[in-house]
């Protein structure tokens, strides 16, 4: 048994009955939606056309939201329905980053993730979802794809059908007959500042000037639901990446030369600094949760495929090792020789694991970069060097600059990744804060005046600016 939907665009009249029925069935609050209709118009008068697209969760066979969820709040049932349990959700919003279809939202009443669940409570007793029964033209078909006698399986086999973003490899199960590329591809008709019922500005000349900026006949979105994913990870996640780099680098940078010199490890100052920034990192992560009282569930109710869970354990073990080493040093006891190498391993893991977490966020194409893993390690080393070995910045900053250039100007496989990269390039903070303040000025100071403390401070400022741009830019690219 494998349930799915088919939307027959030849029949859809864009009446929103499905959206209203879904709202009523689940008492969905205002401002969010489980299913909605998008209007896209294209052509030049008199040859114009408006298309409708019913948009919802795709109940993917390989659902990225299920994989990235750290607490199994999202799960795939045996009948193929991707369901959710708000009682297990910690509100981390990782699922919203993992979904390439903008299907998830945070319920403003429960502060937990929610989405279309195929009205599983009705399907279990042999009833159809309300969106199907209320459709006046039978444009929505629900059924079992594994049952060759079902109407859904018959239509999917007989008709030419399309799905949204097949390149993601999620195997979505919402099929469209007569699906239009301008509707299926979000970037083809991105969200606009004005829609079909917007009030025209009082000066006609201003209205005409707006039209000059658009290509005649180009697809334009005239009705849609505001993106539910927009900036779901804000400044606290950007700051977490920065403090995490410091937490890893404050131990890695002093530890490596200490071991090379035959010492047992870095001094207590470096260990304490790493422990402090690690504590700040954890505090930022908990602060960003919509259900912060459930933060321990990533450890006590883990879903092991999620790198959010794996990363939580890496941070916890790293913190325990730092605490043990600091306690031994402050008590005057000898640090065992094997402790520092093990701590170095977990420090590197602390710097590195976010690359795999971002890799699970299939909704953010720029984050799928193969440069991200080495870049995070270099950032950690640069952050630690800013405090403990400023002279290392002479070598680390050029490497970091090359990686930044690769992320911003390098080859990107998808249009969404290219759009996010252009958003970074066009941001004044990139040229001034990242390139000038974060790279050129520190290198100039180190080569010329030798003011290492100022060079380190500028480097940290540049790293913080880059982290914020890198986290925010992909979230500005529309998913639906």
C-alpha positions as CSV (number, residue, x, y, z in Angstrom):
1,X,0.0,0.0,0.0
2,X,1.4,3.4,-1.0
3,X,-0.9,6.4,-0.9
4,X,-0.5,9.4,-3.2
5,X,-2.3,12.3,-4.9
6,X,-3.0,13.3,-8.5
7,X,-3.9,16.8,-9.4
8,X,-5.6,17.1,-12.8
9,X,-4.9,20.6,-14.0
10,X,-7.3,20.2,-16.9
11,X,-10.1,20.1,-14.4
12,X,-8.9,22.5,-11.7
13,X,-10.8,25.9,-11.6
14,X,-8.7,27.5,-8.8
15,X,-11.7,27.7,-6.5
16,X,-9.7,27.1,-3.2
17,X,-12.4,24.6,-2.0
18,X,-9.6,22.2,-1.1
19,X,-7.7,24.8,0.9
20,X,-10.9,25.8,2.8
21,X,-11.8,22.1,3.5
22,X,-8.3,21.4,4.8
23,X,-8.4,24.5,7.0
24,X,-11.8,23.4,8.5
25,X,-10.8,19.8,8.9
26,X,-7.6,20.4,10.9
27,X,-8.5,23.9,12.3
28,X,-5.4,25.2,10.7
29,X,-4.6,28.7,12.1
30,X,-4.5,31.9,10.0
31,X,-1.2,32.6,8.3
32,X,-0.2,29.0,7.5
33,X,-1.6,26.4,5.2
34,X,-1.4,22.6,4.6
35,X,-2.6,22.9,1.0
36,X,-3.0,26.0,-1.1
37,X,-3.5,27.1,-4.7
38,X,-1.0,29.1,-6.7
39,X,-2.1,31.3,-9.7
40,X,0.4,31.9,-12.5
41,X,-0.4,34.0,-15.5
42,X,1.6,34.3,-18.7
43,X,1.3,35.5,-22.3
44,X,0.5,38.8,-24.0
45,X,-3.0,40.0,-24.5
46,X,-5.1,38.6,-26.1
47,X,-3.2,35.4,-25.9
48,X,-3.0,35.1,-22.1
49,X,-3.5,32.1,-19.8
50,X,-3.8,31.6,-16.1
51,X,-2.8,28.2,-14.6
52,X,-3.7,26.9,-11.2
53,X,-1.5,24.6,-9.1
54,X,-2.7,22.8,-5.9
55,X,0.4,22.6,-3.7
56,X,0.9,20.4,-0.6
57,X,3.1,17.8,1.0
58,X,4.3,15.3,-1.6
59,X,4.5,12.3,0.9
60,X,7.8,11.4,-0.6
61,X,9.0,7.8,-0.6
62,X,12.4,9.1,0.4
63,X,11.3,12.0,2.5
64,X,14.2,14.3,3.6
65,X,12.0,15.8,6.4
66,X,11.9,12.3,8.0
67,X,15.6,11.9,7.7
68,X,16.6,15.2,9.2
69,X,14.1,15.2,12.1
70,X,16.1,14.5,15.3
71,X,13.2,13.0,17.4
72,X,11.1,11.0,14.9
73,X,8.3,13.6,15.1
74,X,8.1,13.1,11.4
75,X,7.8,9.5,10.1
76,X,6.7,7.5,7.1
77,X,3.9,5.1,7.8
78,X,3.6,1.6,6.2
79,X,0.9,2.9,3.9
80,X,3.3,5.5,2.4
81,X,1.8,8.5,4.2
82,X,4.4,10.9,5.8
83,X,2.8,11.8,9.1
84,X,3.8,13.8,12.1
85,X,3.5,13.7,15.9
86,X,3.5,17.2,17.4
87,X,4.0,15.7,20.9
88,X,7.5,14.6,19.9
89,X,8.5,17.8,18.0
90,X,11.1,20.2,19.6
91,X,10.5,22.9,17.1
92,X,14.0,22.9,15.6
93,X,12.7,23.7,12.1
94,X,15.2,21.4,10.5
95,X,12.3,19.7,8.6
96,X,11.5,23.0,7.0
97,X,15.0,23.2,5.7
98,X,14.9,19.6,4.5
99,X,11.7,19.8,2.6
100,X,12.3,21.1,-1.0
101,X,8.5,21.8,-1.4
102,X,7.8,24.3,1.4
103,X,5.2,21.8,2.8
104,X,6.0,22.3,6.5
105,X,5.2,25.2,8.8
106,X,5.4,25.9,12.5
107,X,1.9,25.9,14.0
108,X,1.6,29.3,15.8
109,X,-0.7,27.7,18.5
110,X,1.3,24.6,19.3
111,X,4.8,25.8,18.3
112,X,5.5,22.5,16.6
113,X,5.8,21.5,13.0
114,X,2.8,20.5,11.0
115,X,1.8,19.7,7.4
116,X,-0.6,17.8,5.2
117,X,-0.9,14.2,6.7
118,X,-3.3,12.9,4.0
119,X,-6.0,13.1,6.6
120,X,-4.8,9.7,7.8
121,X,-7.6,9.6,10.4
122,X,-10.1,9.4,7.6
123,X,-8.1,7.1,5.3
124,X,-7.8,4.6,8.1
125,X,-11.6,4.2,8.2
126,X,-12.0,4.0,4.5
127,X,-12.9,7.7,3.8
128,X,-11.3,10.1,1.4
129,X,-9.5,13.3,2.4
130,X,-11.9,16.3,2.5
131,X,-9.9,18.1,-0.2
132,X,-10.9,15.2,-2.5
133,X,-14.6,15.0,-1.6
134,X,-15.1,18.8,-1.7
135,X,-13.5,19.4,-5.1
136,X,-16.4,20.4,-7.5
137,X,-14.6,19.1,-10.6
138,X,-12.9,16.0,-9.3
139,X,-9.5,17.5,-10.0
140,X,-8.0,15.9,-7.0
141,X,-7.6,12.1,-6.9
142,X,-6.3,10.2,-3.9
143,X,-5.5,6.5,-3.8
144,X,-3.1,3.6,-3.6
145,X,-0.4,3.6,-6.2
146,X,0.3,-0.1,-5.5
147,X,-3.2,-1.1,-6.4
148,X,-3.4,-1.3,-10.2
149,X,-7.2,-1.2,-10.0
150,X,-7.3,2.2,-8.3
151,X,-8.2,5.3,-10.3
152,X,-5.0,6.9,-9.2
153,X,-2.7,4.1,-10.4
154,X,-4.7,4.0,-13.7
155,X,-4.3,7.8,-14.3
156,X,-0.6,7.8,-13.4
157,X,0.0,4.9,-15.8
158,X,-2.1,6.2,-18.6
159,X,-1.5,10.0,-18.6
160,X,1.6,12.1,-19.0
161,X,2.2,13.3,-15.4
162,X,4.7,15.6,-13.9
163,X,6.1,16.0,-10.3
164,X,7.8,18.9,-8.6
165,X,11.6,18.9,-8.4
166,X,12.2,15.3,-9.5
167,X,16.0,16.1,-9.4
168,X,15.9,16.1,-5.6
169,X,15.5,12.3,-5.6
170,X,12.8,12.3,-3.0
171,X,10.3,10.3,-5.2
172,X,7.4,12.6,-4.6
173,X,3.8,11.2,-4.8
174,X,1.8,14.3,-5.8
175,X,1.4,13.9,-9.6
176,X,0.2,16.6,-11.9
177,X,-1.6,16.1,-15.3
178,X,-0.9,19.1,-17.6
179,X,1.5,20.5,-15.1
180,X,3.0,23.8,-16.2
181,X,6.7,24.5,-15.8
182,X,6.0,28.1,-14.8
183,X,4.0,26.7,-11.8
184,X,6.0,23.7,-11.0
185,X,9.3,25.6,-10.9
186,X,9.2,28.3,-8.2
187,X,11.9,30.4,-9.7
188,X,10.0,30.6,-13.0
189,X,7.4,32.9,-11.4
190,X,8.8,34.0,-8.1
191,X,6.7,35.7,-5.4
192,X,5.8,39.3,-6.1
193,X,5.1,42.4,-4.1
194,X,1.7,42.8,-5.6
195,X,-1.0,40.3,-6.5
196,X,-4.2,40.3,-8.5
197,X,-6.3,42.1,-5.8
198,X,-3.6,44.6,-4.8
199,X,-4.4,48.3,-4.8
200,X,-2.8,50.2,-7.6
201,X,-0.5,53.2,-6.6
202,X,-2.2,56.6,-6.9
203,X,0.3,57.8,-9.6
204,X,-0.3,56.0,-13.0
205,X,3.2,56.7,-14.1
206,X,4.6,54.7,-11.2
207,X,2.5,51.8,-12.1
208,X,3.6,51.9,-15.7
209,X,7.3,52.1,-14.6
210,X,6.9,48.9,-12.7
211,X,5.7,47.1,-15.9
212,X,8.7,48.3,-17.8
213,X,10.9,46.1,-15.6
214,X,9.1,42.9,-16.6
215,X,9.4,41.0,-19.8
216,X,6.2,41.0,-21.7
217,X,4.5,37.6,-21.6
218,X,6.8,36.3,-18.9
219,X,5.2,34.1,-16.2
220,X,4.1,36.0,-13.2
221,X,2.7,34.8,-10.0
222,X,-0.6,36.6,-9.3
223,X,-1.8,34.7,-6.2
224,X,0.0,32.5,-3.7
225,X,0.5,31.8,0.0
226,X,3.4,33.6,1.6
227,X,6.4,31.3,1.8
228,X,6.1,29.3,5.1
229,X,9.8,28.6,5.3
230,X,11.1,32.2,5.0
231,X,14.0,32.7,7.5
232,X,13.0,29.8,9.6
233,X,16.6,29.7,10.7
234,X,17.6,33.3,11.8
235,X,20.5,35.1,13.4
236,X,20.7,32.6,16.3
237,X,21.7,29.8,13.8
238,X,24.2,32.1,12.1
239,X,25.7,32.9,15.6
240,X,25.8,29.3,16.5
241,X,28.0,28.5,13.5
242,X,30.3,31.3,14.6
243,X,30.6,30.3,18.2
244,X,30.9,26.6,17.2
245,X,33.9,27.5,15.1
246,X,35.4,29.3,18.1
247,X,34.6,26.3,20.4
248,X,36.4,24.0,18.0
249,X,39.3,26.3,17.1
250,X,40.1,27.4,20.6
251,X,41.2,23.8,21.4
252,X,42.5,22.7,18.0
253,X,44.9,25.6,17.4
254,X,46.8,25.4,20.8
255,X,46.5,21.6,21.0
256,X,48.3,20.7,17.8
257,X,51.6,22.6,18.5
258,X,51.4,21.4,22.2
259,X,51.3,17.8,21.1
260,X,54.1,18.4,18.6
261,X,56.2,19.8,21.4
262,X,55.7,16.7,23.5
263,X,53.3,18.3,25.9
264,X,50.1,16.7,27.2
265,X,47.8,19.3,25.7
266,X,46.9,23.0,25.7
267,X,46.9,25.2,28.8
268,X,43.8,25.6,30.9
269,X,43.1,29.0,29.4
270,X,42.5,27.5,25.9
271,X,40.4,24.7,27.3
272,X,38.3,27.1,29.3
273,X,37.8,29.3,26.2
274,X,36.7,26.3,24.2
275,X,34.3,25.2,26.9
276,X,32.9,28.7,27.2
277,X,32.1,29.0,23.5
278,X,30.7,25.5,23.4
279,X,28.3,26.5,26.2
280,X,27.3,29.6,24.2
281,X,26.8,27.4,21.2
282,X,24.5,25.1,23.1
283,X,22.6,28.0,24.6
284,X,22.0,29.4,21.1
285,X,20.7,26.1,19.8
286,X,18.2,25.7,22.7
287,X,17.2,29.3,22.4
288,X,16.3,28.8,18.7
289,X,13.9,25.9,19.5
290,X,10.2,26.6,19.5
291,X,9.9,24.0,22.3
292,X,13.1,24.7,24.3
293,X,12.0,22.6,27.2
294,X,12.3,19.6,25.0
295,X,15.9,20.1,24.0
296,X,17.1,17.0,25.7
297,X,14.9,14.9,23.5
298,X,17.6,14.9,20.8
299,X,19.7,12.9,23.2
300,X,17.0,10.8,25.0
301,X,14.7,10.2,22.0
302,X,17.2,10.2,19.1
303,X,16.6,9.5,15.4
304,X,20.0,8.4,14.4
305,X,19.9,9.2,10.7
306,X,19.6,12.9,11.6
307,X,22.8,14.9,11.8
308,X,21.1,17.1,14.3
309,X,21.0,14.1,16.6
310,X,24.6,13.0,15.8
311,X,25.8,16.6,16.2
312,X,24.2,16.9,19.6
313,X,26.1,13.8,20.7
314,X,29.3,15.2,19.3
315,X,28.9,18.4,21.1
316,X,28.0,16.6,24.3
317,X,31.0,14.3,24.2
318,X,33.3,17.2,23.2
319,X,32.0,19.2,26.2
320,X,32.5,16.3,28.6
321,X,36.1,15.9,27.4
322,X,36.8,19.6,27.7
323,X,35.3,19.6,31.2
324,X,37.4,16.5,32.2
325,X,40.6,18.1,30.9
326,X,40.0,21.4,32.6
327,X,39.1,19.7,35.9
328,X,42.4,17.7,35.8
329,X,44.4,20.8,35.0
330,X,42.9,22.9,37.7
331,X,43.3,20.1,40.3
332,X,46.9,19.8,39.5
333,X,46.6,16.3,38.1
334,X,48.3,14.9,35.0
335,X,46.3,14.9,31.8
336,X,46.5,11.4,30.3
337,X,48.3,11.3,27.0
338,X,45.4,9.8,25.1
339,X,42.9,12.5,26.2
340,X,44.1,15.3,24.0
341,X,44.1,13.4,20.7
342,X,40.6,12.1,21.4
343,X,39.5,15.7,22.3
344,X,41.1,16.9,19.0
345,X,39.0,14.3,17.1
346,X,35.7,15.6,18.7
347,X,36.8,19.2,18.2
348,X,37.2,18.5,14.5
349,X,33.8,16.7,14.5
350,X,32.3,19.8,16.2
351,X,33.5,22.0,13.4
352,X,32.6,19.5,10.7
353,X,29.3,18.0,11.4
354,X,27.2,21.0,10.3
355,X,28.3,20.3,6.7
356,X,26.4,16.9,6.9
357,X,23.4,18.5,8.6
358,X,23.2,21.2,5.9
359,X,23.6,18.4,3.3
360,X,20.4,16.9,4.7
361,X,18.6,20.2,4.1
362,X,17.6,19.4,0.5
363,X,15.5,22.6,0.3
364,X,18.7,24.7,0.3
365,X,20.7,24.1,-2.8
366,X,23.6,26.3,-1.9
367,X,24.2,24.3,1.3
368,X,24.8,21.1,-0.8
369,X,28.3,22.4,-1.7
370,X,31.2,20.0,-1.5
371,X,33.3,22.9,-0.3
372,X,31.3,23.3,2.9
373,X,33.1,20.6,5.0
374,X,36.7,21.8,4.4
375,X,35.5,25.4,4.7
376,X,34.1,24.7,8.2
377,X,37.4,23.2,9.3
378,X,39.3,26.2,8.0
379,X,36.9,28.6,9.6
380,X,37.4,26.8,13.0
381,X,41.2,27.1,12.6
382,X,41.0,30.7,11.6
383,X,38.7,31.5,14.6
384,X,41.1,29.8,17.0
385,X,44.1,31.4,15.5
386,X,42.5,34.8,15.9
387,X,42.7,34.3,19.7
388,X,45.8,32.1,20.2
389,X,48.0,32.1,17.0
390,X,47.4,35.3,15.0
391,X,50.5,34.6,12.9
392,X,48.7,31.5,11.4
393,X,46.2,33.8,9.8
394,X,48.8,34.7,7.2
395,X,48.2,31.2,5.8
396,X,44.7,30.5,6.8
397,X,43.0,33.7,5.5
398,X,44.1,33.2,1.9
399,X,42.8,29.6,2.0
400,X,39.6,30.8,3.6
401,X,39.3,33.5,1.0
402,X,39.6,30.9,-1.8
403,X,36.9,28.8,-0.2
404,X,34.7,31.9,0.1
405,X,35.3,32.7,-3.5
406,X,34.4,29.2,-4.5
407,X,31.1,29.3,-2.5
408,X,30.2,32.7,-4.0
409,X,31.5,32.6,-7.5
410,X,32.1,28.9,-8.2
411,X,30.1,26.6,-10.3
412,X,26.6,25.8,-8.9
413,X,24.6,22.9,-10.3
414,X,21.1,24.4,-9.9
415,X,19.4,27.7,-10.5
416,X,18.4,27.9,-6.9
417,X,22.0,27.7,-5.8
418,X,23.0,30.3,-8.3
419,X,20.3,32.6,-7.1
420,X,21.4,32.3,-3.5
421,X,25.0,32.9,-4.5
422,X,24.0,36.0,-6.4
423,X,22.2,37.3,-3.3
424,X,25.5,36.9,-1.4
425,X,27.5,38.6,-4.2
426,X,25.0,41.6,-4.3
427,X,25.0,42.2,-0.6
428,X,27.2,45.1,0.5
429,X,28.1,43.2,3.6
430,X,29.9,40.6,1.5
431,X,32.3,43.0,-0.2
432,X,32.9,45.2,2.8
433,X,32.4,42.8,5.8
434,X,33.7,39.5,4.5
435,X,36.3,40.4,1.8
436,X,37.6,43.8,3.0
437,X,37.2,43.7,6.8
438,X,37.5,39.9,7.2
439,X,40.4,39.2,4.8
440,X,42.2,42.2,3.2
441,X,42.5,44.3,6.3
442,X,43.8,41.5,8.6
443,X,46.4,40.5,6.1
444,X,47.5,44.1,5.6
445,X,47.8,44.5,9.4
446,X,49.8,41.3,9.8
447,X,52.1,42.0,6.9
448,X,52.6,45.7,7.8
449,X,52.1,46.8,11.3
450,X,52.0,43.5,13.1
451,X,48.9,44.4,15.1
452,X,47.9,40.8,15.6
453,X,45.1,41.5,18.1
454,X,43.3,43.8,15.7
455,X,43.8,41.4,12.8
456,X,42.3,38.7,14.9
457,X,39.3,40.8,15.8
458,X,38.7,41.8,12.2
459,X,38.9,38.1,11.1
460,X,36.3,37.1,13.7
461,X,34.0,39.9,12.4
462,X,34.5,38.7,8.9
463,X,33.7,35.1,9.8
464,X,30.5,36.2,11.6
465,X,29.4,38.2,8.6
466,X,30.0,35.3,6.2
467,X,28.1,32.8,8.5
468,X,25.1,35.1,8.5
469,X,25.1,35.7,4.8
470,X,25.6,32.0,4.1
471,X,22.7,30.9,6.4
472,X,20.2,33.6,5.2
473,X,20.7,33.8,1.5
474,X,19.5,30.3,0.5
475,X,16.4,30.9,2.6
476,X,15.4,33.8,0.4
477,X,15.0,31.6,-2.6
478,X,11.4,30.5,-3.0
479,X,10.5,26.8,-2.7
480,X,6.9,26.8,-3.9
